[in-house]
Amino acid sequence: MFKLKQHGTNVKQEVTAGITTFVTMAYISVVNPAILSDAGIPFAQAFTATIIAILIGTGLMAFYANLPIAVAPGMGLNAFFAYTLVAQEQIAPSAALGVVFVSSVFFLILSLSPIRTKLIQAIPTSLKHAITTGIGLFIASLGLKLSGLIVADEANLVRLGDVSSPEVLLVLGGLIVSALLFSRNVPGSLLIGMLLTGIAAYFMDILQINGVTAMPTLPEGLMVNPVTAFSDVIQYGLFGAVLSFFLVTLFDTTGTLVGVGKQAGLLKEDGTIENGHRALFADSLATMGGSLVGTSPSTAYIESAAGVAQGGRTGLTTAVVAGLFGLTLFFSPLIGAISGVAAITAPALIIVGALMLTNVRYIDWSDFSEYFPAFMTILIMPLSGSIERGIAFGFILYPIFKAMNKETVHPLIYLFGALFILEMFFL
């Protein structure tokens, strides 16, 4: 089924790789429900929805695409969902999930057509990396605020929190331990950091554990009506949010597929990855299924590179990942307790943000017309608390600067810019 010999691997190697990938990205089973619960989605629902999305996407990657790349709800996208759409724009969680569903439909259509390659090529490199960088700053700032390291200030907007408080000291300790483990390339460093911080929180009476295991529970019902999802987008004027989810998912998934695929030796001569269309299909179905039961968009996880480094080359690796995430369904009381303490999850948010920030080096800083729209994209996201607004600024400013310089720009960029102007000023 997995063509192990053809890919130069074996069962032991694939299982080891799967365990490594799982340990490296297991933090998402804690962090994602914690973020979504801030949006008013009950923790139990968000937790089960997270695992369902992982099982759909990672399962399809295993048995349909035969790739060692796991899929799970994406960091940044979950924060955009919870803190921009729901908290800032006062959109009901069910309507916000409808936005996710609509974007997944477009992504599914794209994954089944050759248009996806042209679309990816049309988006300027500077904007692609600016979006990722801006989301990194957005996530890191979120971790700093949730942890109490940064607090609101009337005169200065924000200031340093009380670093002598037990909660902030716990965050600083967890951040240092996690970062040191990560710098030493320890597999699962974020998860280990969370566990060590959780143990410290328990003895400091910050973490209260009332249970460890429980039988899995199914979602209470669908949180999105597929029939009315499109009408909700029209009613609330959420076209910009749909476009933002769509673009970020496209960039994240494509970038991860190429990066991890290259590491695994799965790239073809034309630069595409084996079964790449099937991978996009898996991602879109994971987002679609997850949105129906209560979670934000899914994407291919760069943490899969850890498993590939251990020799993972086929879908057997991701089959192991999916199986292990399935087992976490039995530990919902423990995960729920951990996710309820911001000091435990905040260090992971800050470190993930730092990792995404490294994309800034791919922006051409010698060309003002390239880097200024990118700069505004990066700057607006954390300061406005909106990933969508940052993307909008980038796509509006880029064609303007290029037109002033009499440089050619793909027509799609003008289209996206016009759509964002329409959404920002007239809808």
C-alpha positions as CSV (number, residue, x, y, z in Angstrom):
1,M,0.0,0.0,0.0
2,F,2.7,2.5,1.0
3,K,5.4,1.2,-1.5
4,L,8.1,1.1,1.2
5,K,10.8,-0.6,-0.8
6,Q,10.2,1.8,-3.7
7,H,10.9,4.7,-1.3
8,G,13.9,3.1,0.3
9,T,12.3,2.7,3.7
10,N,10.9,0.1,6.1
11,V,8.2,-0.3,8.7
12,K,10.4,0.4,11.7
13,Q,11.8,3.6,10.1
14,E,8.3,4.8,9.2
15,V,6.9,4.1,12.7
16,T,9.8,5.9,14.3
17,A,9.3,8.9,12.0
18,G,5.6,9.0,12.8
19,I,6.2,9.0,16.5
20,T,8.7,11.8,16.0
21,T,6.3,13.9,14.0
22,F,3.5,13.4,16.5
23,V,5.6,14.4,19.5
24,T,6.8,17.5,17.6
25,M,3.3,18.7,16.8
26,A,1.2,17.3,19.6
27,Y,1.1,20.7,21.2
28,I,-1.6,21.7,18.7
29,S,-4.1,19.4,20.5
30,V,-3.7,21.6,23.5
31,V,-3.2,25.1,22.0
32,N,-5.9,25.0,19.3
33,P,-8.8,24.2,21.6
34,A,-7.5,26.7,24.1
35,I,-7.6,29.5,21.4
36,L,-11.0,28.4,20.0
37,S,-12.5,28.3,23.5
38,D,-11.7,32.0,23.7
39,A,-14.0,32.4,20.7
40,G,-16.9,30.9,22.6
41,I,-16.6,27.3,21.2
42,P,-16.9,24.9,24.1
43,F,-13.6,23.3,24.9
44,A,-14.9,19.7,24.5
45,Q,-16.3,20.6,21.1
46,A,-13.1,22.4,20.0
47,F,-10.9,19.6,21.2
48,T,-12.9,16.8,19.4
49,A,-13.2,19.0,16.2
50,T,-9.4,19.5,16.3
51,I,-8.7,15.8,16.4
52,I,-11.4,15.1,13.7
53,A,-9.7,17.6,11.4
54,I,-6.4,15.9,12.0
55,L,-7.8,12.5,11.4
56,I,-9.4,13.6,8.1
57,G,-6.4,15.5,6.7
58,T,-3.6,13.3,8.0
59,G,-5.5,10.1,7.2
60,L,-6.0,11.2,3.6
61,M,-2.3,12.2,3.4
62,A,-1.5,8.6,4.6
63,F,-3.9,6.5,2.6
64,Y,-4.7,8.7,-0.4
65,A,-1.6,10.9,-1.1
66,N,1.0,8.5,0.5
67,L,3.0,11.4,1.8
68,P,4.8,11.8,5.2
69,I,3.2,15.2,5.8
70,A,0.7,15.6,8.6
71,V,-2.3,18.0,8.5
72,A,-3.8,19.9,11.5
73,P,-5.5,23.2,12.3
74,G,-3.0,25.9,11.5
75,M,-1.4,28.3,13.9
76,G,-2.3,31.9,13.1
77,L,-5.4,30.9,11.3
78,N,-6.9,29.8,14.6
79,A,-5.9,33.1,16.2
80,F,-7.3,35.1,13.3
81,F,-10.6,33.1,13.7
82,A,-10.9,33.7,17.5
83,Y,-9.4,37.1,18.1
84,T,-10.2,39.0,14.9
85,L,-13.4,37.5,13.4
86,V,-15.2,36.6,16.7
87,A,-13.7,38.9,19.3
88,Q,-12.9,42.0,17.3
89,E,-15.5,42.0,14.6
90,Q,-18.2,40.5,16.8
91,I,-19.0,37.7,14.3
92,A,-20.9,34.7,15.9
93,P,-18.7,31.6,16.1
94,S,-21.1,29.7,13.8
95,A,-20.9,32.4,11.2
96,A,-17.1,32.5,11.5
97,L,-17.0,28.8,11.0
98,G,-19.2,29.3,7.9
99,V,-16.4,31.6,6.5
100,V,-13.9,28.7,7.1
101,F,-16.3,26.3,5.3
102,V,-16.8,28.7,2.3
103,S,-13.0,29.2,1.9
104,S,-12.5,25.4,2.0
105,V,-15.0,25.0,-0.8
106,F,-12.9,27.4,-3.0
107,F,-9.7,25.6,-1.9
108,L,-11.2,22.2,-2.8
109,I,-12.2,23.5,-6.3
110,L,-8.7,24.9,-6.7
111,S,-7.1,21.6,-5.7
112,L,-9.0,19.9,-8.4
113,S,-7.9,22.3,-11.2
114,P,-4.7,23.4,-12.8
115,I,-5.4,27.0,-11.7
116,R,-3.7,26.5,-8.4
117,T,-0.2,26.6,-10.0
118,K,-0.9,29.8,-11.9
119,L,-2.3,31.4,-8.7
120,I,0.7,30.5,-6.6
121,Q,3.0,31.9,-9.3
122,A,1.0,35.1,-9.5
123,I,1.4,36.1,-5.9
124,P,4.6,38.1,-5.4
125,T,7.2,36.4,-3.3
126,S,7.6,39.4,-1.0
127,L,3.9,39.3,-0.1
128,K,3.9,35.5,0.5
129,H,6.7,35.8,3.0
130,A,5.4,39.0,4.5
131,I,2.1,37.3,5.3
132,T,3.8,34.4,7.0
133,T,6.1,36.9,8.9
134,G,3.2,39.0,10.0
135,I,1.2,36.0,11.2
136,G,4.3,35.1,13.2
137,L,4.4,38.5,15.0
138,F,0.6,38.2,15.5
139,I,1.0,34.8,17.2
140,A,3.9,35.9,19.3
141,S,2.1,39.1,20.5
142,L,-0.9,37.0,21.3
143,G,1.3,34.7,23.5
144,L,2.8,37.7,25.2
145,K,-0.6,39.2,26.0
146,L,-2.2,36.0,27.1
147,S,0.7,35.2,29.4
148,G,0.7,38.6,31.1
149,L,4.2,39.5,29.9
150,I,2.6,42.4,28.0
151,V,-0.4,44.2,29.3
152,A,-2.5,47.2,28.2
153,D,-1.4,50.7,28.9
154,E,-3.4,53.9,28.4
155,A,-0.4,56.1,27.6
156,N,1.7,53.6,25.6
157,L,-0.9,51.1,24.4
158,V,1.1,48.3,25.9
159,R,3.8,47.8,28.5
160,L,5.7,45.1,30.3
161,G,3.6,43.2,32.9
162,D,4.4,42.3,36.5
163,V,7.5,40.0,35.9
164,S,7.5,39.2,39.6
165,S,4.1,37.5,39.6
166,P,4.1,33.7,39.8
167,E,2.2,33.3,36.5
168,V,4.6,35.5,34.5
169,L,7.7,33.8,36.1
170,L,6.2,30.5,35.1
171,V,5.8,31.8,31.5
172,L,9.4,33.0,31.5
173,G,10.7,29.7,32.8
174,G,8.7,27.7,30.3
175,L,9.8,29.9,27.5
176,I,13.5,29.6,28.4
177,V,13.3,25.8,28.8
178,S,11.3,25.3,25.5
179,A,13.6,27.6,23.6
180,L,16.8,25.9,24.9
181,L,15.3,22.4,24.0
182,F,14.4,23.7,20.6
183,S,17.9,25.2,20.0
184,R,19.3,21.8,20.8
185,N,17.0,20.2,18.2
186,V,15.3,18.0,20.8
187,P,12.3,16.3,19.2
188,G,9.0,17.5,20.7
189,S,10.7,20.4,22.5
190,L,7.5,22.5,22.6
191,L,5.5,19.6,24.0
192,I,8.2,18.8,26.6
193,G,8.3,22.5,27.6
194,M,4.6,22.5,28.0
195,L,4.7,19.3,30.2
196,L,7.5,20.7,32.4
197,T,5.7,24.0,32.7
198,G,2.5,22.1,33.6
199,I,4.3,20.2,36.3
200,A,5.6,23.4,37.8
201,A,2.2,25.0,37.5
202,Y,0.6,22.0,39.3
203,F,3.0,22.4,42.3
204,M,2.4,26.2,42.3
205,D,-1.4,25.5,42.6
206,I,-1.9,27.3,39.2
207,L,-2.9,24.1,37.4
208,Q,-5.9,22.1,38.8
209,I,-6.3,18.6,37.4
210,N,-9.6,16.9,38.1
211,G,-9.1,13.9,35.8
212,V,-6.7,12.4,33.3
213,T,-8.7,10.1,31.0
214,A,-12.2,9.9,29.8
215,M,-14.2,8.2,27.0
216,P,-14.2,10.2,23.8
217,T,-17.3,12.2,23.1
218,L,-18.6,13.1,19.7
219,P,-19.4,16.8,18.8
220,E,-22.9,17.7,20.0
221,G,-23.8,18.6,16.4
222,L,-22.8,20.5,13.3
223,M,-21.9,24.1,14.0
224,V,-22.2,25.1,10.4
225,N,-25.1,24.8,8.1
226,P,-23.5,24.2,4.7
227,V,-26.6,25.6,3.0
228,T,-26.6,28.9,4.8
229,A,-22.8,29.4,5.1
230,F,-22.6,31.3,1.8
231,S,-25.5,33.5,2.7
232,D,-23.9,34.3,6.0
233,V,-20.7,35.4,4.2
234,I,-22.8,37.7,2.0
235,Q,-24.9,39.0,4.9
236,Y,-22.0,40.0,7.1
237,G,-19.7,41.1,4.2
238,L,-17.0,38.6,5.1
239,F,-15.5,38.4,1.6
240,G,-12.1,39.6,2.9
241,A,-12.0,37.0,5.6
242,V,-12.8,34.2,3.1
243,L,-10.0,35.5,0.8
244,S,-7.6,35.8,3.7
245,F,-8.2,32.2,4.9
246,F,-8.0,31.0,1.3
247,L,-4.7,32.7,0.6
248,V,-3.0,31.9,3.8
249,T,-4.0,28.2,3.6
250,L,-2.8,28.1,0.0
251,F,0.6,29.6,0.9
252,D,1.1,27.5,4.0
253,T,0.2,24.2,2.5
254,T,2.1,24.7,-0.8
255,G,5.2,26.0,1.0
256,T,5.2,23.1,3.5
257,L,4.7,20.5,0.7
258,V,7.6,21.9,-1.3
259,G,9.9,22.3,1.7
260,V,9.2,18.9,3.3
261,G,8.9,17.2,0.0
262,K,12.4,18.4,-1.0
263,Q,13.8,17.2,2.3
264,A,12.2,13.8,1.7
265,G,13.4,13.6,-1.9
266,L,9.9,13.6,-3.3
267,L,10.1,16.6,-5.6
268,K,9.9,16.1,-9.3
269,E,12.1,17.7,-11.9
270,D,9.6,20.5,-12.5
271,G,9.6,21.4,-8.8
272,T,6.2,19.9,-7.9
273,I,5.8,17.2,-5.3
274,E,4.5,13.6,-5.9
275,N,0.7,13.5,-5.5
276,G,0.7,17.2,-4.7
277,H,-2.9,17.6,-6.0
278,R,-4.0,14.8,-3.6
279,A,-2.2,16.6,-0.7
280,L,-4.2,19.8,-1.5
281,F,-7.4,17.7,-1.7
282,A,-6.6,16.2,1.8
283,D,-6.0,19.7,3.2
284,S,-9.2,21.2,1.8
285,L,-11.3,18.2,3.1
286,A,-9.7,18.5,6.5
287,T,-10.7,22.2,6.6
288,M,-14.2,21.5,5.4
289,G,-14.8,18.7,7.8
290,G,-13.2,20.6,10.7
291,S,-15.3,23.7,10.1
292,L,-18.6,21.7,10.2
293,V,-17.8,20.4,13.7
294,G,-16.0,23.5,15.2
295,T,-12.4,24.2,14.3
296,S,-10.5,26.7,12.2
297,P,-8.7,25.9,8.8
298,S,-6.2,23.1,8.6
299,T,-2.9,23.1,6.8
300,A,0.1,20.9,6.2
301,Y,2.5,21.0,9.2
302,I,6.1,22.0,8.8
303,E,6.8,19.9,11.9
304,S,6.5,16.9,9.6
305,A,10.1,17.7,8.7
306,A,11.1,16.2,12.0
307,G,9.7,12.9,11.0
308,V,11.2,13.1,7.6
309,A,14.6,13.7,9.2
310,Q,14.0,10.4,11.0
311,G,13.5,8.6,7.7
312,G,9.8,9.1,7.0
313,R,9.1,8.8,3.3
314,T,5.6,7.4,2.9
315,G,2.0,7.6,4.2
316,L,2.8,5.0,6.8
317,T,4.5,7.8,8.8
318,T,1.3,9.9,8.7
319,A,-0.8,6.9,9.5
320,V,1.1,6.5,12.7
321,V,0.6,10.2,13.4
322,A,-3.1,10.0,12.9
323,G,-3.4,6.9,15.1
324,L,-1.5,8.6,18.0
325,F,-3.7,11.7,17.7
326,G,-6.7,9.5,17.8
327,L,-5.5,8.2,21.2
328,T,-5.4,11.7,22.6
329,L,-9.2,11.7,22.5
330,F,-9.0,9.6,25.6
331,F,-7.1,12.3,27.5
332,S,-9.5,15.2,27.1
333,P,-9.7,16.0,30.9
334,L,-5.9,16.4,31.2
335,I,-5.6,18.4,28.0
336,G,-8.5,20.6,29.0
337,A,-6.9,21.4,32.3
338,I,-3.6,22.2,30.7
339,S,-5.1,24.4,28.0
340,G,-6.9,26.4,30.6
341,V,-3.6,27.8,31.9
342,A,-2.3,30.5,29.6
343,A,1.2,30.3,31.2
344,I,1.5,26.7,29.8
345,T,0.5,27.4,26.2
346,A,1.9,30.9,25.8
347,P,5.6,29.8,25.4
348,A,4.6,27.6,22.4
349,L,2.8,30.6,20.8
350,I,5.9,32.8,21.2
351,I,8.3,30.3,19.8
352,V,6.1,29.4,16.8
353,G,5.9,33.1,16.1
354,A,9.7,33.4,16.2
355,L,10.0,30.5,13.7
356,M,7.6,32.1,11.3
357,L,9.5,35.4,11.6
358,T,12.5,33.8,9.8
359,N,10.6,34.2,6.5
360,V,11.5,37.9,6.5
361,R,14.9,37.1,5.0
362,Y,13.3,36.1,1.7
363,I,11.9,39.6,1.1
364,D,13.9,41.8,-1.3
365,W,15.0,44.7,1.0
366,S,16.8,46.4,-1.9
367,D,13.7,47.4,-3.7
368,F,11.4,49.8,-1.9
369,S,8.4,49.0,-4.1
370,E,8.8,45.3,-3.0
371,Y,9.5,45.7,0.7
372,F,7.2,48.6,1.7
373,P,4.0,46.8,0.9
374,A,5.5,43.8,2.7
375,F,6.6,45.9,5.6
376,M,3.0,47.3,6.0
377,T,1.6,43.8,5.8
378,I,3.9,42.7,8.6
379,L,3.3,45.8,10.8
380,I,-0.5,46.0,10.5
381,M,-1.2,42.4,11.6
382,P,0.1,42.6,15.2
383,L,-0.7,46.2,15.8
384,S,-4.3,46.1,14.5
385,G,-4.9,42.6,15.8
386,S,-6.1,41.5,12.4
387,I,-4.4,39.2,9.9
388,E,-7.0,40.1,7.3
389,R,-6.2,43.8,7.5
390,G,-2.5,43.1,7.1
391,I,-3.1,41.0,4.0
392,A,-5.4,43.7,2.6
393,F,-2.8,46.5,3.0
394,G,-0.2,44.4,1.2
395,F,-2.5,43.6,-1.8
396,I,-3.7,47.1,-2.0
397,L,-0.3,48.8,-1.8
398,Y,1.7,46.4,-4.0
399,P,0.0,47.1,-7.4
400,I,-0.1,50.8,-6.6
401,F,3.7,51.0,-6.1
402,K,4.4,48.8,-9.1
403,A,2.1,50.8,-11.3
404,M,3.9,54.0,-10.2
405,N,7.2,52.4,-11.2
406,K,5.7,51.3,-14.5
407,E,6.3,47.6,-13.7
408,T,4.0,44.8,-14.8
409,V,1.9,43.0,-12.2
410,H,-0.2,39.9,-12.7
411,P,-3.9,40.9,-13.3
412,L,-4.9,38.7,-10.3
413,I,-3.0,41.1,-8.0
414,Y,-5.1,44.0,-9.2
415,L,-8.2,41.9,-8.7
416,F,-7.3,40.9,-5.2
417,G,-6.4,44.6,-4.4
418,A,-9.8,45.7,-5.7
419,L,-11.6,43.1,-3.7
420,F,-9.9,44.2,-0.5
421,I,-10.7,47.9,-1.2
422,L,-14.3,46.9,-1.8
423,E,-14.4,44.9,1.4
424,M,-12.6,47.5,3.6
425,F,-14.4,50.7,2.5
426,F,-17.7,49.7,1.0
427,L,-19.0,46.5,2.7
